[in-house]
Amino acid sequence: MKKPKEYTYITGLITEVTNEFTIGKKRISGKCEQLSEDPKRSTIAPVTPPPTSIFSDQHVSLD
């Protein structure tokens, strides 16, 4: 049976990263800016939806 490889450096790496973000000048919860051309900023619909009042006027109850 093959012996699993041990990664001894992982604990030290996690400690360094944690210290950098808690003691250092960097912060994990910093504000992230999105570029205007970022596709994640766009909506799925190509046009803006109509106001909800139009839907409530057109609603027909099936009771």
GROMACS elastic network, one bead per residue, 0.5 to 0.9 nm:
[ bonds ]
;  ai    aj funct       b0    kb
    3     6     6  0.89941   500
    6     9     6  0.89682   500
    7    10     6  0.59875   500
    7    11     6  0.85458   500
    8    11     6  0.67721   500
    8    12     6  0.79892   500
    9    12     6  0.54496   500
    9    13     6  0.62058   500
    9    14     6  0.87957   500
   10    13     6  0.50363   500
   10    14     6  0.61491   500
   10    15     6  0.85714   500
   11    14     6  0.52770   500
   11    15     6  0.62444   500
   11    16     6  0.87408   500
   12    15     6  0.50533   500
   12    16     6  0.61855   500
   12    17     6  0.87011   500
   13    16     6  0.51372   500
   13    17     6  0.62458   500
   13    18     6  0.85770   500
   14    17     6  0.52315   500
   14    18     6  0.60815   500
   14    19     6  0.85301   500
   15    18     6  0.51824   500
   15    19     6  0.60763   500
   15    20     6  0.85721   500
   16    19     6  0.51611   500
   16    20     6  0.61232   500
   16    21     6  0.87904   500
   17    20     6  0.51091   500
   17    21     6  0.64353   500
   17    22     6  0.86868   500
   18    21     6  0.53781   500
   18    22     6  0.60905   500
   18    23     6  0.81806   500
   19    22     6  0.51201   500
   19    23     6  0.53035   500
   19    24     6  0.66609   500
   20    23     6  0.56504   500
   20    25     6  0.73096   500
   20    26     6  0.66592   500
   20    27     6  0.83312   500
   21    24     6  0.55764   500
   21    25     6  0.70095   500
   21    26     6  0.51846   500
   21    27     6  0.51304   500
   21    28     6  0.61510   500
   22    25     6  0.79940   500
   22    26     6  0.76758   500
   22    27     6  0.69886   500
   22    28     6  0.83704   500
   23    26     6  0.82467   500
   24    27     6  0.79117   500
   26    30     6  0.81285   500
   27    30     6  0.55483   500
   28    31     6  0.89587   500
   29    32     6  0.87412   500
   34    37     6  0.83643   500
   34    38     6  0.65907   500
   34    40     6  0.86624   500
   34    41     6  0.76798   500
   35    38     6  0.52495   500
   35    39     6  0.89806   500
   35    41     6  0.82895   500
   36    39     6  0.83492   500
   36    41     6  0.72341   500
   36    42     6  0.89657   500
   37    40     6  0.86878   500
   37    41     6  0.77273   500
   37    42     6  0.85651   500
   38    41     6  0.57376   500
   38    42     6  0.75777   500
   39    42     6  0.55254   500
   39    43     6  0.86341   500
   40    43     6  0.78858   500
   42    45     6  0.87474   500
   43    46     6  0.73074   500
   43    47     6  0.89387   500
   44    47     6  0.89134   500
   45    48     6  0.69603   500
   45    49     6  0.80287   500
   49    52     6  0.86585   500
   50    53     6  0.83285   500
   50    54     6  0.69143   500
   50    55     6  0.80542   500
   51    54     6  0.58174   500
   51    55     6  0.73586   500
   52    55     6  0.52185   500
   52    56     6  0.63827   500
   52    57     6  0.87736   500
   53    56     6  0.51060   500
   53    57     6  0.62199   500
   53    58     6  0.87164   500
   54    57     6  0.51770   500
   54    58     6  0.63425   500
   54    59     6  0.87309   500
   55    58     6  0.51273   500
   55    59     6  0.60552   500
   56    59     6  0.51674   500
   56    60     6  0.87007   500
   57    60     6  0.85271   500
